[in-house]
Amino acid sequence: MATGRSLLEKDGPDSLSLRAVARAAGVSQTAPYRHFTNKEALLADIAKVGFEEFSDALRHGVDGVPTVKAVGPLQAMALGYVDFACSNPEVFTLMFGSLIADKSAYPELAKASLDSYEQLQEAVGDRLSSDDGQDYPVQTGALAAWSLVHGLATLMIHNGVGPDAPSKQERAAFVATVARVLETGLGQ
């Protein structure tokens, strides 16, 4: 799996095959088939691990970014989200893309994906419960937050926010500002 992820990150998903993984790992061409029925099964396992790492990033935000002043829980989560995407663009694209035709065919992947979404939903629910003027359901707020931060992460990994990729600190400051806008929209 480590070799598969390394090849995915280096050359993208189109160049990934079980034969290429076997060659890079220095094992027989049939060895990967003892662990994975096909390329999609390998990609599903890589995506599952990606979602587990992503969940950790959501919980912990971004470490070592001194320029970002005190941030709220949703801001920290947004920082972790975008930082994970920018640090793992191929895995992030795999996780949320259509390369795995039916993610529900891989229960561990489906669970890891749902766990990360539930973290976001819980954080939004906590934020909304502190706002007496809440006038929409938690799921709507979670979808709005997810859409905003996911769109921002996607733009950043594809350099859609300008000609130069921002540094980690610049990115964190920008994401914190966008997250403050999100939190304002969810009520002060």
C-alpha positions, 0 to 999 in steps of 0.5 A: 500500500505504501508503494501504491500511495507513493506511485499515486503521489508521484505519477497520478492515478492513471499510471498506477497499476498492480504491476507497477506497484509490484515492480516498484516494491520489488516483488512478483507481479502476482504478489499484490493480488494476494492483498487486492483484487484489482487496482480499485481495491488498492485505491480504496485502501489508499483512500481509506487511510487518506480519510483517517489521516484527514480526520486527524487533520480536522481534529488537530488543525494546522500545527506550527503556524504562528501567524494565525491568531487564536482561531475557533474550532471551525477555523482550526478545522478549515485550516486542517482541511485545506492543509491536508488537501495541499499536502496530499493533493493526489490522495485528496483528489482520489478520496473525493473523486470518481476513480472509485466507482462505488465507494459503498462497495468498500465498507471501511472506506465508506466508514472512514469517509462518514467519520470525517463528515460527522466531525464537521457536522458535530463542530457545526452543530456545536457552533449553531447550538451556541447561537440562539437565532439558529434558523436552519438545521445542522445538516444544512450548516454542515453542508454549507461549511463543507462546500465552502472549505472543500471548494477552497481546498480544491482551488488551492491544490489547483492554483486557482487562487492566483498564479503562485501557490501561497506558502503554508503560513499565507495559506493558513492566514487566508483560510482563517479569514475565510473560516471567520466569514463562515463562522459569521454566517453561522451566527456570532 
